Amino acid sequence: MKKLFLIMALTLPLVVLIIWGSWLWVTRGIRQEIVLPIQGYDPRDLLAGHYLSYQIKWDEADCAQFEDGVCPVETFPKEMRFYVPEHQAARLERILLQKDPMVIFQIVFAYKPHTTPIAKEMRINGFDWQIYLRRFQK
């Protein structure tokens, strides 16, 4: 009996994690993709890991991507985070803090009306951020 309980106690978290991950993967795939410009305001927090904190620049957003051509500002949180590997965080932080008008940061969201949007990827000047760092930031 103890052996069965131990096996269940060890496998239950794994099963829950697999189900949750699968749900997120499927949810991201069936939602509409939208691209929104962002601006950083606090690029990292050492206590919570490495991420870029950002806000959407609604004044520069293409609202035609949404139903009725209206940006659903209230659906999106005011402040969001995009997690990045630790070894890339410092480089991204430098680029973000330069505030160069020729460098445009964007987030691609999986979006469905009246639900919380899911950040899928970050782009810099139209390229995936990892490709941008490899090609343009030596």
DSSP file with accessible surface (Angstrom, degrees, kcal/mol):
  #  RESIDUE AA STRUCTURE BP1 BP2  ACC     N-H-->O    O-->H-N    N-H-->O    O-->H-N    TCO  KAPPA ALPHA  PHI   PSI    X-CA   Y-CA   Z-CA
    1    1 A M     >        0   0  191      0, 0.0     4,-2.3     0, 0.0     5,-0.2   0.000 360.0 360.0 360.0 -42.6    0.0    0.0    0.0
    2    2 A K  H  >  +     0   0  187      1,-0.2     4,-2.5     2,-0.2     5,-0.2   0.870 360.0  53.4 -63.9 -36.1    2.8    2.4    0.9
    3    3 A K  H  > S+     0   0  162      2,-0.2     4,-2.5     1,-0.2    -1,-0.2   0.916 109.0  47.9 -65.1 -43.6    4.5    1.6   -2.4
    4    4 A L  H  > S+     0   0  100      2,-0.2     4,-2.5     1,-0.2    -2,-0.2   0.921 112.1  49.8 -63.0 -43.1    1.3    2.4   -4.4
    5    5 A F  H  X S+     0   0  152     -4,-2.3     4,-2.7     2,-0.2    -2,-0.2   0.918 110.9  49.9 -62.0 -41.8    0.9    5.7   -2.5
    6    6 A L  H  X S+     0   0  100     -4,-2.5     4,-1.9     2,-0.2    -2,-0.2   0.928 110.7  49.1 -64.0 -43.4    4.5    6.6   -3.1
    7    7 A I  H  X S+     0   0   90     -4,-2.5     4,-2.2     1,-0.2     5,-0.2   0.933 113.7  46.4 -63.1 -43.5    4.2    5.9   -6.9
    8    8 A M  H  X S+     0   0  110     -4,-2.5     4,-2.4     1,-0.2    -1,-0.2   0.908 110.7  52.7 -65.8 -40.4    1.0    8.0   -7.1
    9    9 A A  H  < S+     0   0   49     -4,-2.7    -1,-0.2     1,-0.2    -2,-0.2   0.843 114.2  43.2 -65.0 -32.4    2.6   10.9   -5.1
   10   10 A L  H  X S+     0   0  123     -4,-1.9     4,-0.5    -5,-0.2    -1,-0.2   0.819 118.5  42.0 -82.8 -31.8    5.5   11.0   -7.5
   11   11 A T  H  X S+     0   0   66     -4,-2.2     4,-2.6    -5,-0.2     5,-0.2   0.780  98.2  72.6 -88.8 -26.9    3.6   10.6  -10.7
   12   12 A L  H  X S+     0   0  112     -4,-2.4     4,-2.7     1,-0.2     5,-0.2   0.930  98.1  47.5 -57.5 -47.9    0.6   13.0  -10.0
   13   13 A P  H  > S+     0   0   80      0, 0.0     4,-2.4     0, 0.0    -1,-0.2   0.905 113.0  50.3 -61.3 -36.2    2.7   16.2  -10.3
   14   14 A L  H  X S+     0   0  101     -4,-0.5     4,-2.4     2,-0.2    -2,-0.2   0.930 110.9  48.1 -65.8 -43.5    4.2   15.0  -13.5
   15   15 A V  H  X S+     0   0   72     -4,-2.6     4,-2.5     2,-0.2     5,-0.2   0.929 112.5  48.8 -63.0 -44.5    0.8   14.1  -15.0
   16   16 A V  H  X S+     0   0   83     -4,-2.7     4,-2.8    -5,-0.2     5,-0.2   0.924 111.4  50.2 -62.5 -42.9   -0.6   17.5  -13.9
   17   17 A L  H  X S+     0   0  101     -4,-2.4     4,-2.7    -5,-0.2     5,-0.2   0.915 111.1  48.6 -62.6 -41.6    2.4   19.3  -15.5
   18   18 A I  H  X S+     0   0   98     -4,-2.4     4,-2.4     2,-0.2    -2,-0.2   0.929 113.1  47.2 -65.1 -43.5    2.0   17.3  -18.8
   19   19 A I  H  X S+     0   0  108     -4,-2.5     4,-2.4     2,-0.2    -2,-0.2   0.938 114.2  47.0 -64.3 -45.8   -1.7   18.1  -18.9
   20   20 A W  H  X S+     0   0  146     -4,-2.8     4,-2.4    -5,-0.2    -2,-0.2   0.934 113.2  48.5 -62.9 -45.4   -1.2   21.8  -18.2
   21   21 A G  H  X S+     0   0   34     -4,-2.7     4,-2.3    -5,-0.2    -1,-0.2   0.903 111.9  49.4 -61.5 -41.9    1.7   22.1  -20.7
   22   22 A S  H  X S+     0   0   62     -4,-2.4     4,-2.6    -5,-0.2     5,-0.2   0.910 109.6  51.7 -64.3 -41.5   -0.4   20.4  -23.4
   23   23 A W  H  X S+     0   0  146     -4,-2.4     4,-2.7     1,-0.2    -2,-0.2   0.930 111.2  47.3 -61.5 -44.7   -3.4   22.7  -22.7
   24   24 A L  H  X S+     0   0   50     -4,-2.4     4,-2.5     2,-0.2    -1,-0.2   0.910 111.9  50.5 -63.0 -41.5   -1.1   25.8  -23.0
   25   25 A W  H  X S+     0   0  195     -4,-2.3     4,-1.5     2,-0.2    -2,-0.2   0.936 114.2  43.5 -63.2 -45.6    0.4   24.4  -26.3
   26   26 A V  H  X S+     0   0   73     -4,-2.6     4,-1.6     1,-0.2    -2,-0.2   0.933 113.1  52.2 -66.6 -43.6   -3.0   23.8  -27.8
   27   27 A T  H  X S+     0   0   11     -4,-2.7     4,-0.9    -5,-0.2     3,-0.2   0.913 108.9  50.0 -60.1 -43.8   -4.4   27.1  -26.6
   28   28 A R  H  < S+     0   0   90     -4,-2.5     3,-0.3     1,-0.2    -1,-0.2   0.868 110.1  52.1 -62.7 -35.1   -1.6   29.0  -28.2
   29   29 A G  H  < S+     0   0   60     -4,-1.5    -1,-0.2    -5,-0.2    -2,-0.2   0.808 109.3  45.9 -75.5 -28.1   -2.0   27.2  -31.5
   30   30 A I  H  < S+     0   0  135     -4,-1.6    -1,-0.2    -3,-0.2     2,-0.2   0.568  95.0  90.6 -95.7  -6.2   -5.7   27.9  -31.9
   31   31 A R  S  < S-     0   0   39     -4,-0.9    81,-0.2    -3,-0.3     2,-0.1  -0.549  85.8 -97.8 -89.0 156.3   -5.8   31.6  -31.1
   32   32 A Q  E     -A  111   0A  89     79,-1.7    79,-3.6    -2,-0.2     2,-0.5  -0.395  37.4-125.5 -67.3 140.8   -5.3   34.4  -33.5
   33   33 A E  E     +A  110   0A  95     77,-0.2     2,-0.3    -2,-0.1    77,-0.2  -0.799  31.6 178.1 -91.0 130.4   -1.8   35.9  -33.6
   34   34 A I  E     -A  109   0A   0     75,-2.3    75,-2.9    -2,-0.5     2,-0.5  -0.957  18.1-146.4-129.3 151.3   -1.4   39.6  -33.1
   35   35 A V  E     -A  108   0A  32     -2,-0.3    27,-0.4    73,-0.2    73,-0.2  -0.979  19.1-179.8-120.9 125.4    1.7   41.7  -33.0
   36   36 A L  E     -A  107   0A   0     71,-2.3    71,-2.4    -2,-0.5     2,-0.1  -0.975  27.5-119.0-127.7 140.2    2.0   44.7  -30.7
   37   37 A P  E     -A  106   0A  11      0, 0.0    20,-2.4     0, 0.0     2,-0.3  -0.469  35.7-166.8 -73.4 146.9    4.8   47.2  -30.1
   38   38 A I  E     -D   56   0B   8     67,-2.2    67,-0.5    18,-0.3     2,-0.3  -0.872  16.5-154.5-130.9 165.2    6.2   47.4  -26.6
   39   39 A Q  E     -D   55   0B  87     16,-2.4    16,-2.4    -2,-0.3     2,-0.2  -0.992  21.4-127.5-136.9 143.3    8.4   49.5  -24.4
   40   40 A G  E     +D   54   0B  19     -2,-0.3    14,-0.2    14,-0.2    12,-0.0  -0.508  27.4 169.0 -87.2 156.5   10.4   48.4  -21.4
   41   41 A Y  E    S+     0   0B  92     12,-1.2    13,-0.1    -2,-0.2    -1,-0.1   0.483  79.9  13.3-138.7 -19.6   10.3   50.0  -18.0
   42   42 A D  E     -D   53   0B  75     11,-0.7    11,-0.6     1,-0.0    12,-0.0  -0.561  67.3-168.6-156.7  85.5   12.2   47.6  -15.7
   43   43 A P        +     0   0   11      0, 0.0     8,-0.3     0, 0.0     2,-0.3   0.630  64.3  13.9 -66.4 -16.2   14.2   45.1  -17.7
   44   44 A R        -     0   0   97      6,-0.1     2,-0.4     8,-0.1     6,-0.1  -0.994  47.4-161.9-156.8 155.2   15.2   42.7  -14.9
   45   45 A D  B >>  -F   49   0C  52      4,-0.9     3,-1.2    -2,-0.3     4,-0.6  -0.951  13.2-155.8-134.1 110.1   14.5   41.8  -11.3
   46   46 A L  T 34 S+     0   0  126     -2,-0.4     3,-0.3     1,-0.3    -1,-0.1   0.762  91.9  56.3 -63.5 -23.7   17.2   39.7   -9.7
   47   47 A L  T 34 S+     0   0  169      1,-0.2    -1,-0.3     2,-0.1     3,-0.1   0.745 113.2  38.0 -79.8 -22.2   14.8   38.2   -7.1
   48   48 A A  T <4 S-     0   0   43     -3,-1.2    -1,-0.2     1,-0.4    -2,-0.2   0.299 114.8-100.5-114.0   8.9   12.4   36.8   -9.7
   49   49 A G  B  <  -F   45   0C  31     -4,-0.6    -4,-0.9    -3,-0.3     2,-0.6  -0.554  57.6 -41.8 103.4-170.5   14.7   35.6  -12.5
   50   50 A H  S    S+     0   0   42     34,-0.2    34,-1.7    -2,-0.2     2,-0.3  -0.868  74.4 128.6-105.6 119.1   15.7   37.1  -15.8
   51   51 A Y  E     - E   0  83B   2     -2,-0.6     2,-0.6    -8,-0.3    32,-0.3  -0.973  53.8-113.9-157.1 163.4   13.0   38.7  -17.8
   52   52 A L  E     - E   0  82B   5     30,-2.8    30,-2.3    -2,-0.3     2,-0.4  -0.938  26.6-148.5-103.9 125.0   12.1   41.9  -19.6
   53   53 A S  E     +DE  42  81B   3    -11,-0.6   -12,-1.2    -2,-0.6   -11,-0.7  -0.792  29.5 169.9 -90.2 136.6    9.2   43.8  -18.1
   54   54 A Y  E     -DE  40  80B   4     26,-2.8    26,-2.5    -2,-0.4     2,-0.3  -0.940  30.2-148.2-146.2 163.8    7.2   45.7  -20.7
   55   55 A Q  E     -D   39   0B  57    -16,-2.4   -16,-2.4    -2,-0.3     2,-0.3  -0.968  33.6-108.8-128.7 149.0    4.1   47.7  -21.4
   56   56 A I  E     -D   38   0B  13     -2,-0.3     2,-1.4    22,-0.3   -18,-0.3  -0.584  20.5-134.1 -78.8 137.1    2.3   47.8  -24.7
   57   57 A K    >   +     0   0   50    -20,-2.4     3,-1.5    -2,-0.3     4,-0.5  -0.697  28.9 177.7 -88.4  85.5    2.5   51.0  -26.7
   58   58 A W  G >  S+     0   0   60     -2,-1.4     3,-0.8     1,-0.3    -1,-0.2   0.818  74.1  63.7 -63.8 -28.3   -1.2   51.3  -27.5
   59   59 A D  G 3  S+     0   0  141      1,-0.2    -1,-0.3    -3,-0.2    -2,-0.1   0.731 111.4  37.5 -69.6 -17.6   -0.6   54.6  -29.3
   60   60 A E  G <  S+     0   0  112     -3,-1.5    -1,-0.2   -23,-0.1    -2,-0.2   0.369  93.2 116.5-109.8   1.7    1.5   52.8  -31.9
   61   61 A A    <   -     0   0   16     -3,-0.8     2,-1.1    -4,-0.5   -25,-0.1  -0.435  68.9-124.1 -76.5 146.6   -0.5   49.6  -32.1
   62   62 A D    >   -     0   0   95    -27,-0.4     3,-1.4     1,-0.2   -27,-0.1  -0.768  26.8-174.9 -87.7  96.4   -2.3   48.4  -35.2
   63   63 A a  G >   +     0   0   34     -2,-1.1     3,-1.7     1,-0.3    -1,-0.2   0.593  69.0  84.5 -73.4  -8.7   -5.8   48.0  -33.9
   64   64 A A  G 3  S+     0   0   77      1,-0.3    -1,-0.3     5,-0.1     5,-0.2   0.683  76.2  72.4 -66.7 -13.8   -7.0   46.6  -37.3
   65   65 A Q  G <  S+     0   0   41     -3,-1.4    -1,-0.3   -30,-0.1     2,-0.2   0.666  93.0  69.1 -72.0 -16.4   -5.8   43.2  -36.0
   66   66 A F  S X  S-     0   0   11     -3,-1.7     3,-2.1     1,-0.1     5,-0.1  -0.619 100.7 -78.6-104.5 163.7   -8.7   43.1  -33.6
   67   67 A E  G >  S+     0   0  123      1,-0.3     3,-1.6    -2,-0.2    -1,-0.1  -0.275 117.0   4.8 -56.2 138.8  -12.5   42.7  -34.0
   68   68 A D  G 3  S-     0   0  152      1,-0.3    -1,-0.3    -4,-0.1     3,-0.1   0.600 118.4 -85.8  61.2   9.5  -14.1   45.9  -35.1
   69   69 A G  G <  S+     0   0   41     -3,-2.1     2,-0.5     1,-0.2    -1,-0.3   0.745  93.8 130.8  67.6  22.7  -10.7   47.6  -35.4
   70   70 A V    <   -     0   0   96     -3,-1.6    -1,-0.2    -6,-0.1    -3,-0.1  -0.936  59.2-127.5-114.1 128.0  -10.7   48.5  -31.7
   71   71 A a        -     0   0   18     -2,-0.5     2,-1.9     1,-0.1     3,-0.2  -0.592  15.1-140.2 -72.8 125.2   -7.8   47.7  -29.4
   72   72 A P    >>  +     0   0   12      0, 0.0     3,-1.7     0, 0.0     4,-0.8  -0.475  33.8 166.4 -85.1  70.1   -9.0   45.8  -26.3
   73   73 A V  G >4 S+     0   0   65     -2,-1.9     3,-0.8     1,-0.3   -15,-0.0   0.865  70.6  58.0 -54.8 -38.5   -6.8   47.7  -23.9
   74   74 A E  G 34 S+     0   0  159      1,-0.2    -1,-0.3    -3,-0.2     4,-0.1   0.724  97.9  61.4 -69.4 -19.7   -8.6   46.4  -20.8
   75   75 A T  G <4 S+     0   0   28     -3,-1.7    -1,-0.2     2,-0.1    -2,-0.2   0.796  95.8  70.0 -75.3 -27.8   -8.0   42.7  -21.8
   76   76 A F  S << S-     0   0   10     -3,-0.8    40,-0.0    -4,-0.8     4,-0.0  -0.742  89.7-115.3 -95.0 135.9   -4.2   43.1  -21.6
   77   77 A P        -     0   0   65      0, 0.0     3,-0.1     0, 0.0    -2,-0.1  -0.308  22.7-125.0 -61.4 152.4   -2.4   43.6  -18.2
   78   78 A K  S    S+     0   0  178      1,-0.2     2,-0.4   -23,-0.1   -22,-0.3   0.866  96.8  31.6 -68.2 -36.7   -0.7   47.0  -17.9
   79   79 A E  S    S+     0   0  116    -24,-0.1     2,-0.3   -26,-0.0   -24,-0.2  -0.987  73.6 172.3-126.9 132.1    2.6   45.4  -17.1
   80   80 A M  E     -E   54   0B  23    -26,-2.5   -26,-2.8    -2,-0.4     2,-0.4  -0.865  19.4-135.8-133.0 169.1    3.9   42.1  -18.4
   81   81 A R  E     -E   53   0B 111     -2,-0.3     2,-0.5   -28,-0.2   -28,-0.2  -0.962   4.9-162.3-130.3 144.6    7.0   40.0  -18.5
   82   82 A F  E     -E   52   0B  26    -30,-2.3   -30,-2.8    -2,-0.4     2,-0.2  -0.982  24.1-138.3-123.8 116.3    8.9   38.1  -21.1
   83   83 A Y  E     -E   51   0B 135     -2,-0.5   -32,-0.3   -32,-0.3   -34,-0.0  -0.537  24.0-179.8 -79.5 139.2   11.4   35.6  -19.7
   84   84 A V        -     0   0   12    -34,-1.7   -34,-0.2    -2,-0.2     5,-0.1  -0.930  37.2 -85.6-133.2 156.3   14.8   35.2  -21.3
   85   85 A P    >>  -     0   0   48      0, 0.0     3,-1.6     0, 0.0     4,-1.1  -0.314  40.0-118.4 -61.6 146.7   17.8   33.0  -20.6
   86   86 A E  H >> S+     0   0  143      1,-0.3     4,-0.6     2,-0.2     3,-0.6   0.873 111.7  56.4 -55.5 -40.4   20.2   34.5  -18.0
   87   87 A H  H 34 S+     0   0  142      1,-0.2    -1,-0.3     2,-0.1     4,-0.2   0.671 112.2  42.8 -72.3 -12.3   23.1   34.7  -20.4
   88   88 A Q  H <> S+     0   0   33     -3,-1.6     4,-2.2     2,-0.1     5,-0.3   0.591  91.4  85.5-102.6 -14.5   21.1   36.9  -22.8
   89   89 A A  H <X S+     0   0    5     -4,-1.1     4,-2.6    -3,-0.6     5,-0.2   0.890  86.9  51.3 -60.2 -42.7   19.4   39.2  -20.3
   90   90 A A  H  X S+     0   0   50     -4,-0.6     4,-2.2     2,-0.2    -1,-0.2   0.910 110.8  48.3 -64.6 -41.2   22.2   41.7  -20.0
   91   91 A R  H  > S+     0   0   70     -4,-0.2     4,-2.1     2,-0.2    -1,-0.2   0.933 113.7  46.5 -64.4 -44.8   22.5   42.2  -23.8
   92   92 A L  H  X S+     0   0    0     -4,-2.2     4,-2.7     1,-0.2     5,-0.2   0.899 109.9  54.8 -64.8 -37.0   18.7   42.6  -24.2
   93   93 A E  H  X S+     0   0   38     -4,-2.6     4,-2.7    -5,-0.3    -1,-0.2   0.929 107.4  49.7 -61.9 -43.9   18.7   45.0  -21.3
   94   94 A R  H  X S+     0   0  143     -4,-2.2     4,-1.3     1,-0.2    -1,-0.2   0.926 112.6  46.9 -60.9 -45.4   21.4   47.2  -22.9
   95   95 A I  H  X>S+     0   0    5     -4,-2.1     4,-0.6     1,-0.2     5,-0.5   0.931 114.1  47.8 -62.7 -43.9   19.4   47.3  -26.2
   96   96 A L  H ><5S+     0   0   18     -4,-2.7     3,-0.9     1,-0.2    -2,-0.2   0.908 111.2  49.7 -65.4 -40.9   16.2   48.1  -24.4
   97   97 A L  H 3<5S+     0   0   99     -4,-2.7    -1,-0.2     1,-0.2    -2,-0.2   0.714  96.5  70.1 -75.4 -18.2   17.7   50.9  -22.3
   98   98 A Q  H 3<5S-     0   0  120     -4,-1.3    -1,-0.2    -3,-0.3    -2,-0.2   0.793  85.0-155.0 -66.0 -27.9   19.3   52.6  -25.3
   99   99 A K  T <<5 +     0   0  164     -3,-0.9    -3,-0.1    -4,-0.6    -2,-0.1   0.874  20.8 179.2  52.1  41.9   15.8   53.6  -26.5
  100  100 A D    > < -     0   0   65     -5,-0.5     3,-1.9     1,-0.1    -1,-0.2  -0.604  28.4-143.3 -72.3 124.4   17.0   53.8  -30.0
  101  101 A P  T 3  S+     0   0  116      0, 0.0    -1,-0.1     0, 0.0    -2,-0.1   0.701 100.0  61.2 -65.4 -15.7   14.1   54.8  -32.2
  102  102 A M  T 3  S+     0   0  143      1,-0.1     2,-0.6     2,-0.0    -2,-0.0   0.522  91.9  75.6 -85.7  -6.7   15.5   52.5  -35.0
  103  103 A V    <   -     0   0   23     -3,-1.9     2,-0.6    -8,-0.1    -1,-0.1  -0.928  67.2-169.9-109.1 113.7   15.1   49.5  -32.7
  104  104 A I        -     0   0   78     -2,-0.6    21,-3.0   -65,-0.0    22,-0.4  -0.919   6.5-158.1-111.6 119.3   11.5   48.3  -32.4
  105  105 A F  E     + B   0 124A  12     -2,-0.6   -67,-2.2   -67,-0.5     2,-0.3  -0.784  17.5 174.7 -92.9 137.7   10.5   45.7  -29.8
  106  106 A Q  E     -AB  37 123A  50     17,-2.7    17,-3.2    -2,-0.4     2,-0.4  -0.978  21.4-146.7-139.8 153.0    7.3   43.8  -30.4
  107  107 A I  E     -AB  36 122A   0    -71,-2.4   -71,-2.3    -2,-0.3     2,-0.6  -0.976  12.3-143.3-118.7 135.1    5.5   40.9  -28.7
  108  108 A V  E     -AB  35 121A   0     13,-3.0    12,-3.6    -2,-0.4    13,-1.3  -0.873  24.8-165.0 -95.6 123.7    3.5   38.3  -30.7
  109  109 A F  E     -AB  34 119A   2    -75,-2.9   -75,-2.3    -2,-0.6     2,-0.6  -0.854  25.3-133.4-109.8 147.4    0.4   37.2  -28.7
  110  110 A A  E     -AB  33 118A   0      8,-3.1     8,-2.2    -2,-0.3     2,-0.4  -0.894  43.8-172.5 -90.0 120.1   -2.0   34.3  -29.1
  111  111 A Y  E     +A   32   0A  13    -79,-3.6   -79,-1.7    -2,-0.6     5,-0.1  -0.955  27.7 169.8-129.5 137.1   -5.2   36.2  -28.7
  112  112 A K    >   -     0   0  115     -2,-0.4     3,-1.5     3,-0.2   -81,-0.1  -0.990  48.2 -96.5-137.4 132.0   -8.9   35.3  -28.4
  113  113 A P  T 3  S+     0   0   34      0, 0.0     3,-0.1     0, 0.0   -47,-0.0  -0.162 105.0  11.4 -51.5 139.8  -11.5   38.0  -27.5
  114  114 A H  T 3  S+     0   0  172      1,-0.2     2,-0.3   -42,-0.0    -3,-0.0   0.680 109.9  96.5  66.8  21.4  -12.4   38.2  -23.8
  115  115 A T  S <  S-     0   0   42     -3,-1.5    -3,-0.2     0, 0.0    -1,-0.2  -0.912  86.9 -87.7-130.9 164.2   -9.6   35.9  -22.6
  116  116 A T        -     0   0  102     -2,-0.3   -40,-0.1    -3,-0.1     2,-0.1  -0.556  47.4-123.7 -71.8 126.5   -6.1   36.6  -21.3
  117  117 A P        -     0   0   14      0, 0.0     2,-0.5     0, 0.0    -6,-0.2  -0.378  18.2-139.8 -69.4 151.2   -3.6   36.9  -24.1
  118  118 A I  E     -B  110   0A  36     -8,-2.2    -8,-3.1   -91,-0.1     2,-0.4  -0.960  12.0-130.1-116.5 123.0   -0.6   34.6  -24.2
  119  119 A A  E     +B  109   0A  33     -2,-0.5   -10,-0.2   -10,-0.2     3,-0.1  -0.573  29.4 174.3 -71.3 125.5    2.8   36.0  -25.2
  120  120 A K  E     -     0   0A  43    -12,-3.6     2,-0.3    -2,-0.4   -11,-0.2   0.824  57.3 -12.3-100.2 -45.2    4.3   33.7  -27.8
  121  121 A E  E     -B  108   0A  51    -13,-1.3   -13,-3.0     2,-0.0     2,-0.4  -0.990  54.5-127.4-155.9 159.2    7.5   35.4  -28.9
  122  122 A M  E     -B  107   0A   1     -2,-0.3     7,-2.2   -15,-0.2     2,-0.4  -0.924  24.4-164.6-112.3 138.7    9.4   38.7  -28.8
  123  123 A R  E     -BC 106 128A  59    -17,-3.2   -17,-2.7    -2,-0.4     2,-0.5  -0.936  11.4-159.5-122.0 147.7   10.7   40.4  -31.9
  124  124 A I  E >  S-BC 105 127A   0      3,-2.9     3,-2.0    -2,-0.4   -19,-0.2  -0.994  85.2 -16.0-125.0 120.3   13.3   43.1  -32.4
  125  125 A N  T 3  S-     0   0   60    -21,-3.0   -20,-0.1    -2,-0.5    -1,-0.1   0.846 130.4 -53.1  52.0  38.3   13.0   44.9  -35.8
  126  126 A G  T 3  S+     0   0   48    -22,-0.4     2,-0.3     1,-0.3    -1,-0.3   0.321 118.2 106.5  86.6  -8.9   10.8   42.1  -37.1
  127  127 A F  E <  S-C  124   0A  69     -3,-2.0    -3,-2.9     1,-0.1    -1,-0.3  -0.766  83.9 -95.9-101.0 148.8   13.2   39.3  -36.2
  128  128 A D  E  >  -C  123   0A  41     -2,-0.3     4,-2.6    -5,-0.2     3,-0.3  -0.354  43.2-116.1 -52.8 140.4   12.9   36.8  -33.4
  129  129 A W  H  > S+     0   0   12     -7,-2.2     4,-2.2     1,-0.2     5,-0.2   0.836 114.1  52.5 -57.6 -34.7   15.0   38.3  -30.6
  130  130 A Q  H  > S+     0   0   83     -8,-0.2     4,-1.9     2,-0.2    -1,-0.2   0.914 111.0  46.5 -69.0 -40.6   17.5   35.4  -30.6
  131  131 A I  H  > S+     0   0   53     -3,-0.3     4,-2.7     2,-0.2     5,-0.3   0.921 111.0  53.4 -65.4 -41.7   18.1   35.8  -34.4
  132  132 A Y  H  X>S+     0   0   13     -4,-2.6     4,-2.8     1,-0.2     5,-0.7   0.927 108.8  48.6 -58.8 -45.6   18.5   39.6  -33.9
  133  133 A L  H  X5S+     0   0    2     -4,-2.2     4,-0.9    -5,-0.2    -1,-0.2   0.904 114.2  46.4 -63.3 -39.5   21.1   39.2  -31.3
  134  134 A R  H  <5S+     0   0  156     -4,-1.9    -2,-0.2    -5,-0.2    -1,-0.2   0.913 122.0  34.2 -69.4 -42.3   23.1   36.7  -33.4
  135  135 A R  H  <5S+     0   0  150     -4,-2.7    -2,-0.2    -5,-0.2    -3,-0.2   0.879 131.9  20.5 -82.4 -40.8   22.9   38.7  -36.6
  136  136 A F  H  <5S+     0   0  101     -4,-2.8     2,-0.5    -5,-0.3    -3,-0.2   0.560 113.0  61.0-112.7 -12.0   23.1   42.3  -35.5
  137  137 A Q     <<       0   0   60     -4,-0.9    -1,-0.2    -5,-0.7    -2,-0.0  -0.699 360.0 360.0-121.6  80.5   24.6   42.5  -32.0
  138  138 A K              0   0  216     -2,-0.5    -4,-0.1    -3,-0.2    -3,-0.0  -0.471 360.0 360.0 -82.9 360.0   28.1   41.0  -32.1
